[in-house]
Amino acid sequence: MSDTAVKDPGAILKTNLWTSNPIFVQVLGICSALAVTNLLTNTMIMTVGVVFTTAMSSLTVSLMKSFIPRKVRMVVQTLIIAFYVIIVDIVLRAYLPEVSRNLGPYVGLIITNCIIMGRAEAFAQSNGPILSFWDGMTSGLGYMGVLLAIAFVRELLGFGSLFGMRIFPEGFTPWTIMVMPPSAFFLIGLIVWVGKTIMHRQGEPVT
Amino acid sequence: MNKQSLGYTIVFSFIVCFAFVLVLSVTHQATRDQVQLNQELRTKRAVLRALTIEFQNDEEVLELFAEIETVTRDGMELFRLTQDGETRYAGIFGGAGLWGPINITLAVDGSVETIIGLDIIDHNETPGLGGRIDERWFQEQFRGLRLVDGGLQLIRDGNTEGEDGKADAITGATGTSMSMDRILNQTLRDLRSALGGEA
């Protein structure tokens, strides 16, 4: 990937939110994109957790990079990522028990989200701490944006509500398919299609 | 120092693991009481809801729960509440759902002829289909439901409002409805044999 060469914060932002968006360009972190996007509140909390983890683990990896022996590089990165995820899990369990129950195992599974490891390895390992923090955060935000868009459609059509507030009248027949994971496949597919079409029109090289 | 040497790698890995795990244990210890309280509140809330006792906040939950006696019958832990000369029993029960266990609290009158209320503690049913057992309309139809031959049936067709021993099943969730039917009837049988001695 060429974005290791990008050093300008503005360019990093654009790359992570748009041209190299983790979900619809790199197609990473799809598991959670299917699993936790049927209610906006859950999606919001989950993605905030991912933004926090990506930003903080990139920062930490970058700070520690000169001390990490090459042999155990990936193991240490995983340890750092797991550390932040467990912190998120503990905080949710203590202060937001309902959300924690709804998200179930998916908070723990943030550890395996390829976006976080990808940023640690591809960016933080070879850049300064502040830039790495920014790169991690914007990558997380790119993920968050797409997931919230999917959750918006799924909750609206699947439950007739947004953030738990009823939008459609009582008589509305919910689209059950929207509540179930397969609908996220269709929505991600549509987002990839729309995203790539716009990029193509703008003359960006489509990967 | 050679950072690629075996000695450095081992020492480094040890220190890093130790430091991170230490911070985690401290965080875990600091929040342990809160987590335990949350779990306790969850169960207590479910018991109160099954007994159809209204509450506004967590303090009230603890306060109201303090008035309930805990008794053991047939090795079953039950919660007994005597109010206006009527005795009600509630308990925590469970059974197999479609995808995983369903845990409920169920409250009945002293002679196990009427259901006082039902609350779902946790389940893994399909969201939007079987998951609708979480919804109010489903749980409220059991409030004050009189049993027929000591049991009840979840009915697919029509409206069962006002009928004894019958409640509406969930459309599109036959598996979950059948599981609930089975769990409820089993629970009622268990309750009857446990409470049978003291009608």
Interface residues (C-beta under 8 A of the other chain):
Chain A: N38 M64 F67 I68 P69 R70 K71 V72 V75 V76 L79 I80 F83 I86 I87 I90 V91 R93 A94 Y95 P97 R101 G158 F159 P174 T176 M178 V179 M180
Chain B: K3 Q4 Y8 T9 F12 S13 V16 C17 F20 V23 L24 T27 H28 T31 Q34 V35 N38 Q39 R42 D122 T126 P127 G128 L129 G131 G172
